[in-house]
Amino acid sequence: MMDAPEPLIGDLLSWLRSGPRPYTEVMDAWRTSCPKLPIWEDAVDTGLIERRKDVVFITKAGKDWLSARQR
């Protein structure tokens, strides 16, 4: 279950769909200290994005999540 609003998760996934981004860039843009908006945490916990070393990728599950909501 995600606590972050779906539109924000969608924005993060759309942003990553254009290609992998450096972890520091993703953290600068998407990490929040607000416990009511855990966008990064929810996307990682639900398998929608993945960090490999210092790069963040959208996963197949993330692409499928976006596709399902764009219909």
C-alpha positions, 0 to 999 in steps of 0.5 A: 500500500502506498501512502504517497498520492498516486499523481506524485508517484506517476510524476516520479515514474514519468521522470525516470521513464526517459532514462536512468538518473544518478541517485544524487539527482533523484534524491535532490528532486524527490526525497522529502522529510514529510512523513505524509509524502513518502514518494521515494520510499513508496516507489522503492518499497513497491518495486516501481523503481530500483537503485543499482549502485548510484543509478536509479531506474524505473522497473518493469513494474513501474512501467506497467503501473504507468501504463495502467493509469494512462488508459 
